[in-house]
Amino acid sequence: MSATPAINLLIAEDEEHLGLVLQKELSRLGHQVVLVHDGHAAMEAAAKTDFDVALIDIMMPRMSGIDLCGFLHESYPDTVIIVESAMTEIHYAVEALRFGAFDYITKPYSLSEVEAAVDRALRHRLLITANKQYDRRLEELVSARTNEVHAASSTLSAAIDKVSLTRHATLLALATALETRDIESPGHSERVVAYCKRLGIMLGLGGDEMAAIEQAALIHDVGKIAVPDPILMKKGPLTEQEMEHMRKHVDFSLQIMRGMDLVHGATEIVAQHHERMDGKGYPKGLAGDDVVMGARILAVADAFDSMTSERRYESARTFESAIDELKRCSGSQFDPGVVSAFIRIPVDAWREIRHAATPIRPAAAQDLGGTQEASLCAAETQ
């Protein structure tokens, strides 16, 4: 963590001794650290300093950490918030995320865990900055285009394009932020989008259906933000209790997506992409045609990319081996029609799609492992 650039860091911690230890250790890394012991003092400090990251305790006098989280998120949206607490109930983490927190760590924790959380928060801050630069560039391009065509029609066209592209950029930033914690492999979401689009064309989906599945594929695993690191980053198989917790990421995804401006049908696809044709999936145990087509397509695309990507607990399969697994699970886990469409597309075409859809990430962002999302009929997917 010593390579992390120096930042302005706010610590709001009512335990004086713990706060002083955190201030000392994080200052030692070169960060400019301001320590306060209650929410009102944190508000005053935020008014004087542009903080990159804020580390907030939930239980504080005069103002709860959740309320402070909401205030900072609304008043200083560029400040990335980490919430820490001795309370391990998941609803506290979900509540913190809903009020704008980026990460959640539980006490007791080691200093290395805090440093890792700060490092993740800084990466997210850099993503926010890059996304704003993208939006500014997008506005410049839209402005240039409107000067080239008829004023009345181009103004309307540019407005529609801007809404669509900005929405996509926002969803991509959200997917990339999740990737910095630990998603399948760098570019997983973008590749799944590309695979879904190719399958959608093969299956003759309409424009609205294609738009819905593209959005759903981009953020299908966003709920894993609320999954604790010991489960999300575990190298070996998960216990049944850990599996049960991992399965809740679908519910967390739906909570995070609530209120987002998404194409009709995208939320339903995310909600069902872990259902199976034989009814043994989750969260509702839907079967056959009760599972929407977009979710059936996403299940195949997601599984294929998981199997053909390096993960910390299993090496990548060849494309041919992964396709054999799709065939073996056809009719039980996967829709036979979707698998048939997948097989009709040449293997070399899938290789080209993967290569084109895998983005170039900074070196720090590429060294990330992956979550346990392999598709095996013999083992329930997570």
C-alpha positions in Angstrom: 0.0 0.0 0.0 3.0 2.3 0.3 2.8 3.2 -3.4 -0.6 4.9 -2.8 -0.4 8.6 -3.7 -0.7 11.0 -0.8 -4.3 12.2 -0.3 -6.4 14.4 2.1 -8.1 12.0 4.5 -10.8 12.7 7.0 -11.2 10.3 10.0 -14.4 10.6 12.1 -13.8 8.2 15.0 -15.2 8.7 18.5 -12.8 6.3 20.1 -9.9 8.7 20.8 -7.2 6.1 21.1 -8.2 4.2 17.9 -8.5 7.5 16.1 -5.0 8.6 17.1 -3.5 5.2 16.0 -5.2 5.5 12.6 -4.1 9.1 12.2 -0.5 8.2 13.1 -0.3 5.1 10.8 -2.0 6.7 7.8 0.0 9.9 8.2 3.1 7.7 8.1 2.1 6.7 4.5 2.2 10.4 3.5 -1.5 11.2 3.8 -2.7 14.5 5.1 -5.0 13.3 7.9 -7.6 15.3 9.8 -9.0 13.5 12.9 -12.3 14.5 14.5 -14.5 12.7 17.1 -18.1 13.6 16.1 -20.2 14.3 13.1 -20.5 18.0 13.5 -16.8 18.4 13.7 -16.5 16.3 10.5 -18.9 18.7 8.8 -16.9 21.7 9.8 -13.7 20.0 8.6 -15.2 19.1 5.3 -16.2 22.8 4.7 -12.5 23.8 5.0 -10.7 20.9 3.2 -11.3 19.1 -0.1 -11.1 15.5 1.2 -10.4 12.7 -1.2 -11.4 10.0 1.3 -13.4 9.9 4.5 -13.2 7.1 7.1 -16.4 7.3 9.3 -17.4 5.3 12.3 -21.2 4.5 12.5 -21.6 5.1 16.2 -20.7 8.6 17.1 -22.1 11.3 19.5 -24.3 14.1 18.2 -24.7 12.6 14.7 -24.6 9.0 13.5 -22.1 7.9 10.9 -25.0 7.1 8.5 -26.3 10.6 8.7 -22.8 12.0 8.2 -22.3 9.7 5.3 -25.5 11.1 3.6 -24.4 14.7 4.3 -21.0 14.2 2.8 -22.3 12.3 -0.2 -24.8 15.0 -1.0 -22.6 18.0 -0.2 -19.2 16.7 -1.4 -19.9 13.9 -3.9 -16.3 13.6 -4.9 -15.3 12.4 -1.4 -15.2 8.6 -1.3 -16.6 7.3 1.9 -15.5 4.3 3.9 -17.8 3.3 6.8 -16.4 1.3 9.7 -18.2 -0.2 12.7 -18.2 -3.0 15.3 -21.8 -3.9 14.2 -21.6 -6.9 11.8 -25.3 -7.0 10.7 -25.5 -6.7 6.9 -28.3 -4.2 7.0 -25.9 -1.6 8.4 -23.7 -2.1 5.4 -26.6 -1.9 3.0 -27.9 1.3 4.7 -24.4 2.8 4.5 -24.2 2.0 0.8 -27.6 3.5 0.2 -26.5 6.7 1.8 -23.4 7.0 -0.4 -20.7 4.9 1.2 -18.3 3.1 -1.2 -16.9 0.5 1.2 -17.6 -1.0 4.7 -15.2 -2.5 7.1 -15.9 -4.1 10.5 -14.1 -3.9 13.8 -11.8 -5.3 15.0 -9.6 -4.8 11.9 -5.9 -4.7 11.2 -4.1 -1.6 9.9 -3.4 -3.4 6.7 -7.2 -3.8 6.1 -7.7 -0.1 6.6 -4.8 0.7 4.3 -6.4 -1.7 1.7 -9.8 0.0 2.0 -8.2 3.5 1.6 -6.3 2.2 -1.5 -9.6 0.9 -3.0 -11.3 4.2 -2.2 -8.6 6.1 -3.9 -8.9 4.0 -7.1 -12.6 4.7 -7.0 -11.8 8.4 -6.7 -9.6 8.2 -9.8 -12.5 6.5 -11.6 -14.9 9.3 -10.7 -12.4 11.9 -12.0 -11.9 9.9 -15.2 -15.7 9.6 -15.7 -16.1 13.4 -15.3 -13.4 14.0 -17.9 -15.3 11.6 -20.1 -18.5 13.5 -19.6 -16.8 16.8 -20.5 -15.3 15.3 -23.6 -18.7 13.8 -24.5 -20.3 17.3 -24.2 -17.6 18.7 -26.5 -18.3 16.0 -29.1 -22.0 16.5 -28.9 -21.6 20.3 -29.2 -19.3 19.9 -32.3 -21.9 17.5 -33.9 -24.8 19.9 -33.4 -22.9 22.6 -35.3 -22.6 20.3 -38.4 -26.3 19.4 -38.9 -29.6 21.3 -39.1 -30.1 23.2 -35.8 -33.6 22.0 -34.9 -33.2 18.3 -35.6 -29.6 18.0 -34.4 -30.4 19.6 -31.0 -33.0 16.9 -30.3 -30.7 14.1 -31.6 -27.7 15.3 -29.6 -29.8 15.5 -26.4 -31.0 11.9 -26.9 -27.5 10.7 -27.6 -26.1 12.5 -24.6 -28.7 10.9 -22.3 -27.9 7.4 -23.6 -24.2 7.7 -23.6 -24.0 9.4 -20.1 -26.2 6.6 -18.7 -23.9 4.0 -20.2 -20.9 5.8 -18.9 -22.4 5.9 -15.4 -23.2 2.2 -15.5 -19.7 1.4 -16.8 -18.1 3.4 -14.0 -20.2 1.5 -11.5 -19.2 -1.9 -13.0 -15.5 -0.8 -13.0 -15.7 0.4 -9.4 -17.0 -3.1 -8.4 -14.1 -4.6 -10.4 -11.6 -2.7 -8.2 -12.8 -4.7 -5.2 -12.6 -8.1 -6.9 -14.8 -9.2 -9.8 -14.2 -12.2 -12.1 -11.3 -10.6 -14.0 -10.5 -7.3 -15.5 -13.2 -6.5 -18.1 -15.6 -9.2 -17.1 -18.7 -7.0 -17.3 -17.7 -5.5 -20.7 -17.1 -9.0 -22.1 -20.4 -10.3 -20.8 -22.1 -7.4 -22.5 -20.4 -8.2 -25.8 -21.3 -11.9 -25.6 -24.9 -11.1 -24.7 -25.2 -8.7 -27.7 -23.9 -11.3 -30.1 -26.2 -13.9 -28.7 -29.1 -11.4 -28.9 -28.4 -10.8 -32.6 -28.3 -14.6 -33.2 -31.6 -15.1 -31.4 -33.3 -12.1 -33.2 -33.9 -9.9 -30.2 -35.5 -6.5 -30.8 -34.0 -3.1 -30.0 -35.7 -2.7 -26.6 -34.7 -6.2 -25.5 -31.1 -5.6 -26.6 -30.9 -2.3 -24.7 -32.3 -4.0 -21.6 -29.9 -7.0 -21.7 -26.9 -4.7 -22.4 -27.6 -2.6 -19.3 -28.3 -5.7 -17.1 -25.1 -7.4 -18.3 -23.0 -4.4 -17.4 -24.1 -4.2 -13.8 -25.4 -7.8 -13.1 -23.0 -8.3 -10.2 -23.1 -4.8 -8.6 -24.6 -6.2 -5.4 -21.3 -7.9 -4.6 -20.2 -4.5 -3.4 -22.1 -5.4 -0.2 -20.5 -8.8 0.2 -17.7 -8.8 2.8 -14.1 -9.2 1.6 -13.5 -12.6 3.4 -16.3 -14.2 1.3 -15.8 -12.2 -1.9 -12.1 -12.9 -2.1 -11.9 -16.3 -0.6 -9.5 -18.6 -2.5 -11.1 -21.9 -1.7 -14.7 -23.2 -1.9 -17.3 -21.4 0.1 -19.1 -23.0 3.0 -22.9 -23.4 2.8 -23.3 -20.4 5.1 -20.9 -18.3 2.9 -22.8 -19.5 -0.2 -26.1 -18.3 1.3 -24.5 -14.9 2.0 -23.1 -14.8 -1.5 -26.5 -15.5 -3.0 -27.8 -12.4 -1.4 -25.8 -10.3 -3.8 -28.8 -10.5 -6.2 -31.0 -8.8 -3.6 -28.3 -6.2 -2.9 -28.1 -5.5 -6.7 -31.8 -4.8 -6.8 -31.6 -2.5 -3.9 -28.8 -0.5 -5.5 -30.6 -0.4 -8.8 -33.8 0.9 -7.2 -34.5 4.4 -8.6 -31.8 4.2 -11.3 -32.9 5.3 -14.8 -32.7 1.9 -16.6 -34.4 0.5 -19.7 -37.6 -1.5 -19.0 -36.7 -5.1 -18.3 -33.1 -4.6 -17.2 -33.9 -5.1 -13.5 -35.9 -8.3 -14.2 -32.9 -9.7 -16.1 -30.5 -9.0 -13.2 -33.0 -10.5 -10.7 -33.2 -13.8 -12.6 -29.8 -14.4 -14.1 -28.9 -17.0 -11.5 -32.2 -19.0 -12.1 -31.9 -22.4 -13.9 -34.0 -24.2 -16.4 -34.6 -27.1 -13.9 -35.7 -24.7 -11.1 -32.7 -25.3 -8.9 -31.4 -21.7 -9.2 -31.9 -18.7 -7.0 -33.3 -16.5 -5.6 -36.8 -17.7 -6.5 -36.3 -21.2 -8.0 -37.9 -20.2 -11.3 -37.8 -22.8 -14.1 -38.2 -23.0 -17.9 -40.1 -20.2 -19.6 -40.8 -18.5 -16.2 -37.2 -17.1 -16.6 -37.1 -14.2 -19.0 -35.1 -14.7 -22.2 -32.6 -11.9 -21.3 -31.7 -13.7 -18.1 -31.3 -17.0 -19.9 -28.9 -15.3 -22.3 -27.0 -13.5 -19.5 -26.6 -16.8 -17.6 -24.8 -18.4 -20.6 -22.6 -15.4 -21.3 -21.7 -14.9 -17.7 -20.8 -18.5 -17.2 -18.8 -18.7 -20.4 -16.6 -15.7 -19.5 -16.2 -17.0 -15.9 -15.0 -20.4 -17.2 -12.6 -18.9 -19.8 -11.0 -16.3 -17.3 -8.3 -16.9 -14.8 -9.6 -17.0 -11.3 -7.6 -17.3 -8.0 -9.0 -20.8 -7.3 -9.1 -22.2 -10.8 -7.2 -21.8 -14.1 -9.0 -20.6 -17.2 -10.6 -23.3 -19.4 -10.1 -23.3 -23.2 -13.0 -22.1 -25.2 -13.6 -25.6 -26.5 -13.8 -27.0 -22.9 -16.1 -24.2 -21.8 -18.4 -24.9 -24.8 -18.5 -28.6 -23.9 -19.6 -27.6 -20.4 -22.4 -25.4 -21.8 -23.5 -28.4 -23.8 -23.4 -30.7 -20.7 -25.5 -28.3 -18.7 -28.0 -27.6 -21.5 -31.5 -28.2 -20.4 -30.6 -28.4 -16.7 -28.8 -25.1 -15.9 -29.0 -23.4 -19.3 -31.7 -22.8 -22.0 -31.0 -25.3 -24.8 -32.0 -22.7 -27.4 -29.5 -20.2 -26.1 -26.8 -22.9 -25.9 -27.6 -24.0 -29.5 -27.3 -20.4 -30.7 -24.0 -20.1 -28.9 -22.6 -23.2 -30.5 -23.6 -22.1 -34.0 -21.3 -19.1 -33.7 -17.7 -20.1 -34.6 -15.2 -20.4 -31.7 -12.8 -18.0 -33.5 -15.6 -15.4 -33.5 -16.0 -15.7 -29.7 -12.2 -15.3 -29.4 -12.3 -12.1 -31.4 -15.3 -10.8 -29.4 -13.4 -11.4 -26.1 -10.2 -9.7 -27.4 -12.2 -6.6 -28.6 -14.3 -6.3 -25.4 -11.4 -6.7 -22.9 -10.4 -3.1 -21.9 -6.8 -2.1 -21.1 -6.6 -1.5 -17.4 -3.9 0.3 -15.4 -1.4 -2.3 -14.0 -2.7 -1.8 -10.4 -6.3 -2.5 -11.5 -5.3 -5.7 -13.5 -3.9 -7.6 -10.5 -7.2 -8.4 -9.0 -8.3 -12.1 -8.8 -11.9 -13.0 -9.2 -14.9 -14.2 -7.4 -16.2 -17.7 -7.4 -18.8 -17.6 -10.2 -17.9 -20.7 -12.3 -20.6 -22.5 -14.1 -20.7 -26.2 -13.2 -23.8 -28.3 -13.2 -22.4 -30.3 -10.3 -21.9 -27.2 -8.1 -24.4 -24.4 -7.7 -23.2 -21.1 -9.1 -22.8 -18.2 -6.7 
